[in-house]
Amino acid sequence: MDTTVRRAGPGDLDALAPLFDSYRAFYNGGPEPGPSRDFIAARLERADSVLLLAEDAGGALGFAQLYPMFSSVRAARVWVLNDLFVSPLARRRGVARGLLQAAEAVGRADGAIRLELETDADNRAAQALYRAMGWTPFDGT
């Protein structure tokens, strides 16, 4: 199936909320559908983050969320890719790669000087993907 990645809007809450809850459960150890839905609803309503949604004809496959930040020294925009999640059934199909490419496009379109992300030190699969796509550790300059 063809996967598309697009910027999500308020009408995508029902697709995003379960993905975001699964993402949070991975880190927090259990589902919390109410707080997860409320958090994503607020981000969509306030437009204070960029949410990217990966989907195919079968529905939502994954998401990425970016937050704006600035470098005062460089007087420029920075984007932080804070969240990236792909449904377990959709992994190894290029969904994460598509989400990362879309995140890069957001940064380029906005004229950002860099796009940052963090991942757990033991998340070797994610780190391998980031390296394969040309992401490098930030050295502070």
Buried (B, 14 or more C-beta within 10 A) or exposed (E): EEBEBEEBEEEBBEBBBBBBBBBBBEEEEEEEBEEBBEBBBEBBEEEEBBBBBBBBEEEBBBBBBBBBEEEEEEEEBBBBBEBBBBBEEBEEBEBBBBBBEBBBEBBEEBEBEBBBBEBEEEEEEBBEBBEEEEBEEEEEE
